[in-house]
């Protein structure tokens, strides 16, 4: 098992992402390039970083101060991340999580992304990939 957002966990997610055509290929079709941070709402800095070039995750691991600026920075409480890792989250659940403040975007336009199914569907599927990972709470 790997600790949530640890370098090991982020690299397991990278492998799952790159193995999932509904994420990798769909995002490649729209030339999706992003630096994605994730972490906890109560912390100033993110825990993990995920770098995507043309739909393919090319680097994942621990966030460090020298990482490029985020295009997306997603934050939630530990209990919510663990719930999504365990049970997954669909489009409706994600909308509810955003509307109720359980899922925050410090960087990134969540509403614009949801309006574009070419991005929204792979985004929701990427959350589903977390269910495939054996996850410990934290280091």
Helices and strands as residue ranges (DSSP letters): E 2-3, H 7-19, H 21-29, E 34-40, E 48-53, E 56-62, E 72-76, H 78-87, H 91-99, E 104-107, H 110-114, H 117-129, G 130-132, E 135-136
